[in-house]
Amino acid sequence: MSESKRPLVLGIDFGTSNSAAALMGADGQMHTITLDGTRAEMPTALFFASETHTVLYGSEAMQAYLAGTEGRLLRSLKSLLGSRLMDEYTSVNGQSIQFFDIVVLFFKELKRRCEAQVGQPLTRAMLGRPVHFVDDDAGRDALAQETLGRAAQEAGFTDIAFQLEPIAAALDFEQRVERETTALVVDIGGGTSDFTVIRLNPARSQIRDRSADILATTGVHIGGTDFDRLLDLSTVMPLLGYRHIGTGGRPVPNSVFFDLCTWHLIHQAYTRKAMHFAKELWTDYADRTLHTRLMDALEGQHGHRMLAGVETAKIACSVTGEDALVDLDFLGHGPSEHLGASVTLPVMAETLQQALAQVVQCAQLCVERSGLSVVDAVYLTGGSSALRPLMEALRAAMPGARLVEGNRFGGVAAGLAVAGATQAV
C-alpha cells in the first residue's frame, strides 16, 4: 500500500470472540489486514506461557492452550468493559496484572501486525462499538467506551473515533448495492446483538454525516458467547453433574457449572476457594462418577477446552445441518466408554429458543422504531449470524425481506475503514 496524502485511519473491530482491521488505501481501495496467518479475523485471545514467559495471541494462543501447554488463556475481554472487573488484577505466571493492561497488550499486538503489513505507522483509529455495551445502564455504557478508547490510546493510537458496529456493517454493505435500499443490519457478535435500520444509496456513500439515513438502532446484550454458554450447560455440564439430582433429592449446587461455561469467568472456577467448594460437593452426588469428571475438568483446567469444543460443534452443526460431537475423552470415564456430547439442530433450537426470541424481538423493535412496515433487505454480519436457528427465526419474522449473508468477520472492520476514510477527507 502506498502512502496516502490524507491520513490513513485504521478501522478496528475489537470483538468479544474475534477481532479484525481494515483501512482505505491511497488508491481508494479497501484493504483488509491479514491479522492471523492467512486469515483476516484474529481470535481475541491471549495465552501467557508459563515456561517461556512469552505471550501468544490469536489462533496461536488457542492452539497453545488446547495442546496442553502450561500457562493461562484469556478470552472475551470485551465482556469486561464497563464492569468493575476491568480494574481488578489477575495472576499470570506468578505476577499480578490488571485486566485493563491485558486489553492494552492485545491492542498493541494488533497495531504492530497492522503496521507491519501496511509499512508505516498507524496512529488514527476508528473503533467499533456495540449499540449497548451494557443494557439499561448509561453510566456503565459510557465507561465501557471510555475504557476501550483509553486502551487504544495506551497502545499508541493518538486520534480515536467511534462508530456503532451495525452502522459500520451497513456502510460496508452499501458498497455492493446499486440503488436505494432500506436495510435492517443484523450484527450478531460474541457478546452483543445489534441492529440498525438504514437507508443505503451508493450516491450518498461519500457524505460524512449520514445521520439522516439512520432510521433506528437497537441492541441487546446477547451474542455468540451466550449461545456457547447455554449449549455447554445443556450438553456438556450434565455429564459433570449439572442438574444431577443427588442425595436428599436435591440438585447439585450449580454455581461452579455457570463459571465453567462462561468464557470470561472460567478462571474463577480454578481459585483455591472454588476448588475447595467443588471438592466438598462429593457428598451431594448420588453418582460419584459425575463428581470425578467435574474434578478432572477443574484440576486439569479444561474449562476453555470444553467450551471451545462446544463452540466448534455449534458452528459445524450450523454450517452442515448435521449432528456434531464434543469430544470429552480427556475427562474421567470407564475404560471402554467414549465420552462426548452431541450438538444437533433440534438441541440448538430448543436450548437457544428463549435467547433467540429476545434477539429477534430486538430486531423487530428496530424496524418498528424506524417507521417502516417492511425493509428491503436483512443484512447478516458477525460471526454468530451463521447460526441456523437464528436465520430461520429471522426469515419467519420478516418474510418480505431478502436475507443477505455478508462478510461475517470482516464486514464491520471494512465499514469502520469506510467511515474513517470519509471523516479524514
C-alpha positions as CSV (number, residue, x, y, z in Angstrom):
1,M,0.0,0.0,0.0
2,S,1.4,3.4,-0.9
3,E,1.4,6.3,1.4
4,S,-1.8,8.4,1.2
5,K,-1.9,12.2,1.1
6,R,-4.6,12.0,3.6
7,P,-4.0,10.3,6.9
8,L,-4.8,6.6,7.0
9,V,-7.5,5.7,9.5
10,L,-7.4,2.1,10.7
11,G,-10.9,0.6,11.2
12,I,-10.7,-1.8,14.2
13,D,-13.4,-4.2,15.1
14,F,-12.4,-5.3,18.6
15,G,-14.7,-8.3,19.1
16,T,-15.6,-10.5,22.0
17,S,-14.6,-13.6,20.1
18,N,-12.7,-12.3,17.1
19,S,-11.1,-9.0,16.0
20,A,-10.5,-7.6,12.6
21,A,-9.0,-4.5,11.0
22,A,-9.1,-2.7,7.6
23,L,-8.3,0.6,6.0
24,M,-9.0,2.5,2.8
25,G,-5.8,2.9,0.9
26,A,-4.5,5.9,-1.1
27,D,-5.8,4.1,-4.2
28,G,-9.4,4.3,-2.8
29,Q,-9.5,0.5,-2.5
30,M,-10.4,-1.3,0.7
31,H,-7.5,-3.2,2.3
32,T,-8.4,-5.9,4.8
33,I,-5.5,-6.6,7.1
34,T,-4.4,-10.2,7.4
35,L,-4.0,-10.5,11.1
36,D,-3.7,-14.2,11.8
37,G,-1.7,-16.3,9.3
38,T,-3.8,-16.2,6.1
39,R,-7.0,-15.1,8.0
40,A,-8.3,-11.6,8.3
41,E,-10.0,-12.3,11.7
42,M,-8.0,-13.0,14.8
43,P,-9.4,-14.7,17.9
44,T,-9.5,-12.1,20.7
45,A,-7.3,-14.3,22.9
46,L,-4.0,-14.2,24.7
47,F,-2.0,-17.0,26.2
48,F,0.6,-16.4,28.8
49,A,3.0,-19.3,28.5
50,S,4.5,-20.3,31.9
51,E,7.7,-22.0,30.8
52,T,8.9,-19.4,28.3
53,H,7.2,-16.4,29.9
54,T,6.0,-15.3,26.4
55,V,2.6,-14.0,25.3
56,L,0.9,-15.6,22.3
57,Y,-2.1,-14.0,20.5
58,G,-5.0,-15.1,18.3
59,S,-5.0,-18.7,17.0
60,E,-1.5,-19.3,18.4
61,A,-2.9,-18.6,21.8
62,M,-5.8,-21.0,21.3
63,Q,-3.6,-23.7,19.9
64,A,-1.1,-23.5,22.7
65,Y,-3.8,-23.8,25.3
66,L,-5.6,-26.7,23.5
67,A,-2.2,-28.5,23.1
68,G,-1.9,-28.6,26.9
69,T,0.9,-26.0,27.1
70,E,1.4,-24.8,30.7
71,G,0.0,-21.2,31.0
72,R,-3.1,-19.0,31.2
73,L,-5.6,-18.4,28.4
74,L,-7.7,-15.2,28.4
75,R,-10.7,-14.7,26.1
76,S,-13.8,-12.5,25.8
77,L,-12.1,-9.5,27.4
78,K,-14.6,-7.2,25.7
79,S,-17.2,-8.6,28.0
80,L,-15.5,-7.0,31.0
81,L,-15.8,-3.4,29.6
82,G,-18.0,-1.3,31.8
83,S,-17.6,-3.6,34.7
84,R,-15.5,-3.3,37.9
85,L,-13.7,-6.5,36.8
86,M,-11.7,-4.4,34.3
87,D,-9.9,-2.7,37.1
88,E,-9.2,-5.9,39.0
89,Y,-5.9,-7.8,38.9
90,T,-5.4,-11.5,38.0
91,S,-2.5,-13.8,38.4
92,V,-0.4,-14.6,35.3
93,N,2.8,-16.6,35.7
94,G,3.1,-15.7,39.3
95,Q,2.6,-11.9,38.7
96,S,-0.5,-9.8,39.1
97,I,-1.7,-7.9,36.1
98,Q,-4.7,-5.7,35.6
99,F,-7.3,-6.9,33.1
100,F,-7.2,-3.4,31.5
101,D,-3.5,-3.9,30.8
102,I,-4.2,-7.2,29.2
103,V,-6.6,-5.4,26.8
104,V,-3.8,-2.9,26.1
105,L,-1.4,-5.7,25.3
106,F,-3.8,-7.1,22.7
107,F,-4.3,-3.7,21.1
108,K,-0.5,-3.2,20.9
109,E,-0.1,-6.5,19.1
110,L,-3.0,-5.8,16.7
111,K,-1.4,-2.4,15.9
112,R,2.0,-4.0,15.4
113,R,0.6,-6.5,13.0
114,C,-1.3,-3.9,11.0
115,E,1.8,-1.6,10.8
116,A,4.0,-4.5,9.6
117,Q,1.6,-5.1,6.8
118,V,0.9,-1.5,5.8
119,G,4.6,-0.5,6.1
120,Q,4.0,2.7,8.0
121,P,3.0,3.9,11.5
122,L,-0.8,4.0,12.1
123,T,-2.0,6.4,14.8
124,R,-5.6,7.1,13.8
125,A,-8.3,4.6,14.6
126,M,-12.0,4.3,14.0
127,L,-13.2,1.9,16.7
128,G,-16.4,-0.1,16.5
129,R,-18.7,-0.2,19.5
130,P,-22.0,-2.1,20.1
131,V,-25.2,-0.2,20.4
132,H,-25.1,-1.1,24.1
133,F,-22.0,-2.3,25.9
134,V,-24.2,-2.7,28.9
135,D,-28.0,-2.9,28.7
136,D,-30.1,-0.3,30.6
137,D,-27.1,1.4,32.3
138,A,-26.0,4.6,30.5
139,G,-23.2,5.3,33.1
140,R,-21.5,1.9,32.7
141,D,-22.0,2.0,28.9
142,A,-20.1,5.4,28.8
143,L,-17.4,3.9,31.0
144,A,-17.0,0.9,28.6
145,Q,-16.4,3.2,25.6
146,E,-14.1,5.4,27.6
147,T,-12.1,2.4,28.7
148,L,-11.9,1.0,25.2
149,G,-10.6,4.3,23.9
150,R,-8.1,4.6,26.7
151,A,-6.8,1.1,26.0
152,A,-6.3,2.1,22.3
153,Q,-4.6,5.3,23.3
154,E,-2.2,3.5,25.6
155,A,-1.4,1.1,22.7
156,G,-0.2,4.1,20.7
157,F,-3.3,5.4,18.8
158,T,-3.4,9.2,19.2
159,D,-6.6,10.1,17.2
160,I,-9.5,7.9,18.1
161,A,-13.2,8.0,17.0
162,F,-16.1,5.6,17.4
163,Q,-18.8,4.3,15.2
164,L,-21.6,1.9,16.0
165,E,-20.8,-1.6,14.7
166,P,-24.1,-2.2,12.9
167,I,-23.8,1.2,11.1
168,A,-20.2,0.2,10.1
169,A,-21.6,-3.1,8.7
170,A,-24.2,-1.1,6.8
171,L,-21.6,1.2,5.2
172,D,-19.8,-2.0,4.1
173,F,-23.0,-3.4,2.6
174,E,-23.6,-0.1,0.8
175,Q,-20.5,-0.7,-1.3
176,R,-22.4,-3.5,-3.0
177,V,-25.9,-2.0,-3.5
178,E,-26.8,-0.5,-6.9
179,R,-29.9,1.5,-5.9
180,E,-31.5,2.9,-2.8
181,T,-32.2,0.1,-0.3
182,T,-33.7,0.1,3.1
183,A,-31.8,-2.5,5.2
184,L,-32.0,-4.0,8.6
185,V,-28.4,-4.7,9.6
186,V,-28.2,-7.7,12.0
187,D,-24.8,-7.8,13.7
188,I,-24.6,-10.8,15.9
189,G,-21.2,-10.7,17.7
190,G,-19.7,-12.7,20.5
191,G,-21.2,-10.5,23.3
192,T,-24.0,-8.4,21.8
193,S,-26.6,-8.4,19.0
194,D,-27.0,-5.0,17.4
195,F,-29.5,-3.8,14.8
196,T,-29.8,-0.7,12.6
197,V,-32.4,0.2,10.0
198,I,-30.6,2.4,7.5
199,R,-31.3,3.9,4.1
200,L,-28.5,2.9,1.8
201,N,-27.7,4.7,-1.5
202,P,-24.3,4.5,-3.4
203,A,-24.8,8.1,-4.5
204,R,-24.6,9.2,-0.8
205,S,-21.7,7.0,0.3
206,Q,-19.2,9.9,0.4
207,I,-21.3,12.1,2.6
208,R,-19.7,12.5,6.1
209,D,-22.9,12.9,8.1
210,R,-25.3,10.0,7.4
211,S,-27.4,10.5,10.5
212,A,-30.5,11.4,8.3
213,D,-30.3,7.9,6.7
214,I,-30.1,6.1,10.1
215,L,-33.8,5.4,10.9
216,A,-33.4,3.4,14.1
217,T,-30.9,1.4,16.2
218,T,-31.4,-1.2,18.9
219,G,-29.3,-3.7,20.7
220,V,-29.3,-6.4,23.3
221,H,-26.5,-7.9,25.4
222,I,-26.9,-11.4,23.9
223,G,-24.4,-13.0,21.5
224,G,-22.3,-15.9,20.5
225,T,-20.7,-16.5,23.9
226,D,-24.1,-16.7,25.4
227,F,-25.1,-19.3,22.9
228,D,-21.9,-21.2,23.8
229,R,-22.7,-21.0,27.5
230,L,-26.3,-22.2,27.0
231,L,-25.3,-25.1,24.8
232,D,-22.5,-26.0,27.2
233,L,-24.9,-26.1,30.1
234,S,-27.4,-28.2,28.1
235,T,-25.0,-30.7,26.6
236,V,-21.7,-30.9,28.5
237,M,-22.3,-29.8,32.0
238,P,-24.9,-32.6,32.8
239,L,-22.0,-35.1,32.3
240,L,-20.3,-33.3,35.2
241,G,-23.3,-33.1,37.5
242,Y,-25.3,-30.1,36.4
243,R,-29.0,-30.6,37.3
244,H,-28.0,-34.0,38.8
245,I,-30.4,-35.0,41.5
246,G,-28.2,-36.0,44.3
247,T,-28.5,-37.2,47.9
248,G,-31.6,-36.0,49.6
249,G,-33.4,-35.5,46.3
250,R,-31.8,-32.1,45.7
251,P,-29.9,-30.9,42.7
252,V,-26.2,-30.4,43.0
253,P,-25.4,-26.6,43.6
254,N,-24.8,-25.0,40.1
255,S,-22.5,-22.0,40.6
256,V,-19.4,-24.0,39.5
257,F,-21.1,-25.0,36.3
258,F,-22.0,-21.4,35.4
259,D,-18.4,-20.3,35.9
260,L,-17.0,-23.2,33.8
261,C,-19.2,-22.4,30.8
262,T,-18.7,-18.6,30.7
263,W,-15.6,-17.5,28.8
264,H,-14.6,-14.6,30.9
265,L,-15.4,-16.3,34.2
266,I,-13.7,-19.7,33.8
267,H,-10.6,-18.6,35.7
268,Q,-12.8,-18.1,38.8
269,A,-13.6,-21.8,38.9
270,Y,-9.9,-22.5,39.5
271,T,-9.4,-20.4,42.6
272,R,-8.5,-22.1,45.8
273,K,-11.8,-21.3,47.3
274,A,-13.8,-22.5,44.3
275,M,-11.7,-25.7,44.1
276,H,-12.3,-26.4,47.8
277,F,-16.1,-25.9,47.3
278,A,-16.1,-28.2,44.3
279,K,-14.2,-31.0,46.2
280,E,-16.7,-30.9,49.1
281,L,-19.6,-31.3,46.7
282,W,-19.0,-35.1,46.5
283,T,-21.4,-35.6,49.4
284,D,-24.2,-34.1,47.2
285,Y,-23.7,-36.6,44.3
286,A,-25.6,-39.8,44.1
287,D,-23.4,-40.8,41.1
288,R,-19.8,-40.2,42.1
289,T,-18.6,-40.7,38.5
290,L,-20.1,-37.3,37.7
291,H,-18.1,-35.7,40.5
292,T,-14.9,-37.4,39.3
293,R,-15.4,-35.8,35.9
294,L,-16.1,-32.4,37.5
295,M,-12.8,-32.6,39.4
296,D,-11.0,-33.8,36.3
297,A,-12.3,-30.7,34.5
298,L,-11.3,-28.3,37.3
299,E,-7.9,-29.9,38.2
300,G,-6.9,-30.1,34.5
301,Q,-8.2,-26.6,33.9
302,H,-10.3,-27.9,30.9
303,G,-13.0,-25.2,31.0
304,H,-11.8,-23.4,27.9
305,R,-11.2,-26.7,26.1
306,M,-14.7,-27.8,26.8
307,L,-16.3,-24.5,25.8
308,A,-14.1,-24.3,22.6
309,G,-15.4,-27.8,21.7
310,V,-19.0,-26.6,22.2
311,E,-18.3,-23.6,20.0
312,T,-16.8,-25.7,17.3
313,A,-19.7,-28.1,17.4
314,K,-22.2,-25.2,17.2
315,I,-20.5,-23.8,14.1
316,A,-20.2,-27.2,12.4
317,C,-23.9,-28.1,13.1
318,S,-25.0,-24.7,11.8
319,V,-22.9,-25.0,8.6
320,T,-23.7,-28.6,7.7
321,G,-27.0,-29.2,9.5
322,E,-25.6,-32.4,10.8
323,D,-25.0,-33.6,14.4
324,A,-21.6,-32.5,15.8
325,L,-19.8,-34.2,18.6
326,V,-18.0,-32.5,21.6
327,D,-15.2,-34.9,22.4
328,L,-14.7,-35.3,26.2
329,D,-12.5,-38.3,26.4
330,F,-10.0,-36.3,28.4
331,L,-12.3,-36.5,31.4
332,G,-12.6,-39.4,33.7
333,H,-14.8,-42.3,32.5
334,G,-14.9,-46.0,32.1
335,P,-12.1,-47.7,30.1
336,S,-14.3,-48.9,27.3
337,E,-16.6,-45.9,27.3
338,H,-16.4,-43.0,24.8
339,L,-17.4,-39.8,26.5
340,G,-18.9,-37.0,24.4
341,A,-21.8,-34.6,24.0
342,S,-23.8,-34.1,20.8
343,V,-25.0,-30.8,19.4
344,T,-27.9,-31.2,17.0
345,L,-30.2,-28.7,15.3
346,P,-33.2,-29.7,17.5
347,V,-31.0,-29.3,20.6
348,M,-29.8,-25.9,19.4
349,A,-33.3,-24.8,18.6
350,E,-34.7,-25.9,22.0
351,T,-31.7,-24.7,24.1
352,L,-31.5,-21.3,22.4
353,Q,-35.2,-20.7,21.9
354,Q,-35.6,-18.0,24.6
355,A,-32.3,-16.2,23.8
356,L,-33.1,-16.2,20.1
357,A,-36.6,-14.9,20.7
358,Q,-35.1,-11.9,22.6
359,V,-32.7,-11.3,19.7
360,V,-35.5,-11.5,17.0
361,Q,-37.7,-9.3,19.2
362,C,-35.0,-6.6,19.3
363,A,-34.7,-6.8,15.6
364,Q,-38.4,-6.4,15.1
365,L,-38.3,-3.4,17.5
366,C,-35.7,-1.8,15.4
367,V,-37.9,-2.0,12.3
368,E,-40.9,-0.7,14.3
369,R,-38.9,2.3,15.6
370,S,-37.8,3.1,12.0
371,G,-41.4,3.8,11.0
372,L,-41.2,1.3,8.2
373,S,-43.6,-1.6,7.9
374,V,-41.0,-3.7,6.0
375,V,-37.4,-3.4,4.9
376,D,-35.9,-4.4,1.5
377,A,-33.1,-6.5,3.0
378,V,-31.9,-8.1,6.2
379,Y,-28.1,-8.0,6.1
380,L,-26.4,-10.5,8.4
381,T,-22.9,-9.9,9.8
382,G,-21.0,-11.0,12.8
383,G,-19.6,-14.5,13.5
384,S,-22.8,-15.8,15.2
385,S,-25.1,-14.6,12.4
386,A,-24.5,-18.0,10.7
387,L,-26.4,-19.8,13.5
388,R,-29.1,-21.7,11.5
389,P,-32.0,-21.5,14.1
390,L,-31.4,-17.7,14.1
391,M,-31.6,-17.4,10.4
392,E,-34.7,-19.4,10.3
393,A,-36.3,-17.3,13.0
394,L,-35.4,-14.1,11.1
395,R,-36.9,-15.4,7.9
396,A,-40.1,-16.2,9.7
397,A,-40.2,-12.8,11.4
398,M,-39.5,-10.8,8.2
399,P,-40.8,-12.8,5.2
400,G,-41.0,-9.8,2.9
401,A,-37.2,-9.0,3.1
402,R,-34.4,-10.8,1.3
403,L,-31.8,-12.3,3.6
404,V,-28.3,-11.3,2.6
405,E,-25.3,-13.0,4.2
406,G,-22.4,-10.6,4.5
407,N,-18.8,-10.9,5.5
408,R,-19.3,-12.2,8.9
409,F,-15.9,-11.5,10.4
410,G,-14.6,-8.6,8.2
411,G,-17.7,-6.6,7.4
412,V,-17.7,-4.3,10.4
413,A,-13.9,-3.6,10.1
414,A,-14.4,-2.7,6.4
415,G,-17.3,-0.4,7.3
416,L,-15.2,1.3,10.0
417,A,-12.5,1.8,7.4
418,V,-15.1,3.5,5.1
419,A,-16.2,5.7,8.0
420,G,-12.7,6.6,8.9
421,A,-11.7,7.5,5.3
422,T,-14.8,9.6,4.9
423,Q,-14.1,11.6,8.1
424,A,-10.5,12.0,7.1
425,V,-11.4,13.9,3.9
